Amino acid sequence: MDRIDRKIIDILQKDARAPLKEIADRVFLSSPAVSARIARLEKEGCLTGYQAQVDAAKLGYLVKAFINLDMDPQRKPEFYPYIESCPHVVECCCVTGDYSMLIQVLFGTTQELDAFINRLQQFGRTRTQIVFSTTVEHRGVPVCPEEEE
């Protein structure tokens, strides 16, 4: 992967709908060359998909929270299918530290969050943090560090 590939990925992370011509102009290549690079990046698994960014609050999800779960490792085979089936779970990571799982969720109300936590406690002890505000939204993977200031 070269600097041009990284720039293409950066552009697509910021706007997955950017026209090929615009991307080509920004990386100083032809549209067919950019198209070939994107196809290669997809085939290699560097680009794994494209998705829209959504304002969760406008869809009624007013409560964002992070739930730490302390779980016995032997429960993972049972836990993973369960957590994957929960539509309010935005992300679930196995982590180091006092807790084994970090789960990001979105709910309409704190009552819905509370009910989910009660169900989640079948797997172990939880600690929950409700988000008041988000300073930095998910902004993609840094692929062009030389452009940071």
C-alpha positions as CSV (number, residue, x, y, z in Angstrom):
1,M,0.0,0.0,0.0
2,D,1.5,3.3,-1.0
3,R,0.7,6.9,-0.2
4,I,-1.9,7.2,-3.0
5,D,-3.8,4.2,-1.6
6,R,-3.7,5.8,1.8
7,K,-5.0,9.0,0.4
8,I,-7.8,7.2,-1.4
9,I,-8.8,5.4,1.8
10,D,-8.8,8.7,3.7
11,I,-11.0,10.3,1.1
12,L,-13.5,7.4,1.1
13,Q,-13.6,7.4,4.9
14,K,-14.6,11.0,4.9
15,D,-17.1,10.6,2.0
16,A,-17.8,7.1,0.7
17,R,-19.9,8.7,-2.0
18,A,-17.1,10.8,-3.5
19,P,-17.2,10.5,-7.3
20,L,-14.3,8.7,-8.9
21,K,-13.4,11.8,-10.9
22,E,-13.1,13.9,-7.7
23,I,-10.9,11.2,-6.1
24,A,-8.8,11.0,-9.2
25,D,-8.3,14.7,-9.3
26,R,-7.2,14.8,-5.7
27,V,-4.6,12.0,-6.1
28,F,-3.5,13.1,-9.6
29,L,-4.5,9.8,-11.3
30,S,-7.0,8.9,-14.0
31,S,-10.5,7.7,-12.9
32,P,-9.8,4.1,-14.3
33,A,-6.6,4.0,-12.3
34,V,-8.4,5.0,-9.1
35,S,-11.2,2.5,-9.8
36,A,-8.6,-0.3,-10.2
37,R,-6.9,0.8,-6.9
38,I,-10.2,0.8,-5.0
39,A,-11.1,-2.7,-6.5
40,R,-7.7,-4.0,-5.3
41,L,-8.1,-2.4,-1.8
42,E,-11.5,-4.1,-1.6
43,K,-10.1,-7.5,-2.8
44,E,-7.2,-7.3,-0.3
45,G,-9.7,-6.5,2.6
46,C,-8.3,-3.0,3.3
47,L,-11.7,-1.6,2.4
48,T,-14.3,-3.7,4.0
49,G,-17.5,-1.8,3.3
50,Y,-19.2,1.5,3.0
51,Q,-21.8,3.0,5.3
52,A,-23.7,6.2,6.0
53,Q,-23.1,8.2,9.2
54,V,-26.3,8.6,11.1
55,D,-27.4,11.1,13.7
56,A,-28.6,8.6,16.4
57,A,-30.6,11.3,18.3
58,K,-32.7,12.1,15.2
59,L,-33.6,8.4,15.1
60,G,-34.7,8.5,18.7
61,Y,-31.6,7.1,20.3
62,L,-31.0,9.8,23.0
63,V,-29.0,7.6,25.4
64,K,-25.4,6.5,24.5
65,A,-23.6,4.4,27.1
66,F,-20.5,2.3,27.6
67,I,-21.0,-0.8,29.7
68,N,-18.1,-2.7,31.2
69,L,-18.8,-6.4,31.8
70,D,-16.7,-8.6,34.0
71,M,-17.3,-12.1,32.7
72,D,-15.9,-15.5,33.3
73,P,-13.9,-16.4,30.1
74,Q,-15.7,-19.8,29.9
75,R,-19.0,-17.9,29.2
76,K,-17.7,-16.3,25.9
77,P,-19.1,-19.0,23.6
78,E,-22.6,-18.3,25.1
79,F,-22.0,-14.5,25.3
80,Y,-20.8,-13.8,21.8
81,P,-24.0,-15.0,20.0
82,Y,-26.1,-13.2,22.5
83,I,-24.4,-9.9,22.2
84,E,-24.3,-10.1,18.4
85,S,-28.1,-10.5,18.4
86,C,-28.7,-7.3,20.4
87,P,-29.6,-4.5,18.0
88,H,-28.8,-1.7,20.4
89,V,-25.2,-2.8,20.7
90,V,-23.1,-0.6,18.5
91,E,-19.8,-2.2,19.4
92,C,-18.5,-4.9,21.7
93,C,-14.7,-5.3,22.4
94,C,-12.9,-7.8,24.5
95,V,-10.5,-5.7,26.6
96,T,-7.8,-5.9,29.3
97,G,-8.2,-4.6,32.8
98,D,-10.8,-5.1,35.5
99,Y,-13.5,-5.9,33.0
100,S,-13.4,-8.3,30.1
101,M,-15.9,-6.6,27.7
102,L,-16.5,-3.0,26.7
103,I,-19.9,-2.6,25.1
104,Q,-21.2,0.6,23.4
105,V,-25.0,0.9,23.2
106,L,-27.7,3.3,22.0
107,F,-31.2,3.4,23.6
108,G,-34.1,5.8,23.5
109,T,-34.5,6.0,27.3
110,T,-32.6,5.2,30.4
111,Q,-35.3,2.7,31.3
112,E,-34.5,0.7,28.2
113,L,-30.8,0.9,29.0
114,D,-31.6,-0.3,32.6
115,A,-33.6,-3.3,31.3
116,F,-30.7,-4.3,28.9
117,I,-28.2,-4.0,31.8
118,N,-30.4,-6.3,33.9
119,R,-30.4,-8.9,31.1
120,L,-26.6,-8.5,30.6
121,Q,-25.9,-9.2,34.2
122,Q,-26.7,-12.9,33.7
123,F,-23.1,-13.0,32.3
124,G,-21.4,-11.1,35.1
125,R,-20.8,-7.8,36.9
126,T,-21.4,-4.5,35.0
127,R,-20.3,-0.9,35.3
128,T,-22.1,1.6,33.1
129,Q,-21.1,5.1,32.0
130,I,-23.8,7.2,30.3
131,V,-22.4,9.7,27.7
132,F,-23.3,13.4,28.2
133,S,-21.6,14.6,25.1
134,T,-19.1,13.4,22.4
135,T,-16.2,15.6,21.6
136,V,-14.8,13.4,18.9
137,E,-17.1,11.2,16.9
138,H,-15.8,8.1,15.1
139,R,-13.7,9.6,12.3
140,G,-12.1,6.6,10.7
141,V,-8.7,5.0,10.8
142,P,-5.8,7.5,10.5
143,V,-4.2,6.6,7.2
144,C,-2.4,9.8,6.3
145,P,-0.5,10.7,9.6
146,E,1.9,13.0,7.7
147,E,-1.0,15.4,7.2
148,E,-1.8,15.8,10.9
149,E,-1.1,19.2,12.5
